[in-house]
Protein backbone atom coordinates (compact mmCIF):
# COMPACT_ATOMS: atom_id res chain seq x y z
CA UNK A 1 0.00 0.00 0.00
CA UNK A 2 2.09 2.92 -1.22
CA UNK A 3 1.52 6.03 0.89
CA UNK A 4 1.43 9.21 -1.19
CA UNK A 5 1.34 11.69 1.69
CA UNK A 6 0.24 12.40 5.28
CA UNK A 7 -1.66 15.53 6.29
CA UNK A 8 -3.52 16.49 9.48
CA UNK A 9 -3.24 12.89 10.70
CA UNK A 10 -4.78 11.45 7.51
CA UNK A 11 -2.89 8.94 5.40
CA UNK A 12 -3.44 9.23 1.64
CA UNK A 13 -2.56 6.02 -0.19
CA UNK A 14 -3.48 3.48 -2.84
CA UNK A 15 -3.39 -0.30 -2.86
CA UNK A 16 -0.73 -1.99 -4.97
CA UNK A 17 -3.38 -4.40 -6.30
CA UNK A 18 -6.08 -2.08 -7.65
CA UNK A 19 -8.15 -4.68 -9.49
CA UNK A 20 -7.98 -6.41 -12.81
CA UNK A 21 -8.46 -4.53 -14.98
CA UNK A 22 -6.98 -1.76 -12.83
CA UNK A 23 -9.47 0.77 -11.48
CA UNK A 24 -9.19 4.39 -12.65
CA UNK A 25 -6.92 6.77 -10.72
CA UNK A 26 -8.21 7.30 -7.18
CA UNK A 27 -6.98 7.75 -3.61
CA UNK A 28 -7.82 6.13 -0.30
CA UNK A 29 -7.73 8.13 2.94
CA UNK A 30 -7.62 6.69 6.43
CA UNK A 31 -7.38 7.96 9.94
CA UNK A 32 -8.04 5.67 12.88
CA UNK A 33 -10.82 3.27 11.90
CA UNK A 34 -12.31 5.54 9.20
CA UNK A 35 -11.54 5.16 5.50
CA UNK A 36 -12.78 6.79 2.32
CA UNK A 37 -11.99 6.47 -1.36
CA UNK A 38 -12.09 9.36 -3.86
CA UNK A 39 -12.21 9.25 -7.66
CA UNK A 40 -10.04 11.98 -9.22
CA UNK A 41 -11.49 12.19 -12.74
CA UNK A 42 -13.43 13.74 -14.25
CA UNK A 43 -13.85 15.52 -10.90
CA UNK A 44 -13.01 14.69 -7.30
CA UNK A 45 -15.90 12.80 -5.72
CA UNK A 46 -16.46 10.31 -2.95
CA UNK A 47 -16.54 6.71 -4.17
CA UNK A 48 -16.72 5.08 -0.72
CA UNK A 49 -16.98 6.27 2.86
CA UNK A 50 -16.81 4.30 6.08
CA UNK A 51 -16.72 6.45 9.17
CA UNK A 52 -16.21 10.08 8.13
CA UNK A 53 -18.87 12.72 8.75
CA UNK A 54 -19.92 15.20 6.04
CA UNK A 55 -17.68 17.98 7.35
CA UNK A 56 -14.59 15.76 7.28
CA UNK A 57 -15.45 14.51 3.79
CA UNK A 58 -15.60 18.12 2.53
CA UNK A 59 -12.20 18.78 4.11
CA UNK A 60 -10.77 15.63 2.52
CA UNK A 61 -12.20 16.52 -0.89
CA UNK A 62 -10.36 19.85 -0.69
CA UNK A 63 -7.10 18.14 0.28
CA UNK A 64 -7.47 15.61 -2.54
CA UNK A 65 -8.27 18.36 -5.05
CA UNK A 66 -5.25 20.45 -4.03
CA UNK A 67 -2.95 17.40 -4.26
CA UNK A 68 -4.41 15.82 -7.40
CA UNK A 69 -1.19 16.24 -9.43
CA UNK A 70 0.90 14.65 -6.65
CA UNK A 71 -1.49 11.73 -6.50
CA UNK A 72 -1.59 11.13 -10.23
CA UNK A 73 2.20 11.36 -10.47
CA UNK A 74 2.64 8.75 -7.71
CA UNK A 75 0.07 6.46 -9.39
CA UNK A 76 1.78 6.71 -12.77
CA UNK A 77 5.25 6.19 -11.32
CA UNK A 78 4.10 3.12 -9.40
CA UNK A 79 2.01 1.45 -12.11
CA UNK A 80 4.07 2.75 -15.04
Secondary structure, DSSP 8 states (H G I E B T S, - for coil): --EEEEETTEEEE--S--TTTT--SEEEEEETTEEEEEE-SSS-EEEEEES--HHHHHHHHHHHHHTHHHHHHHHHHHH-
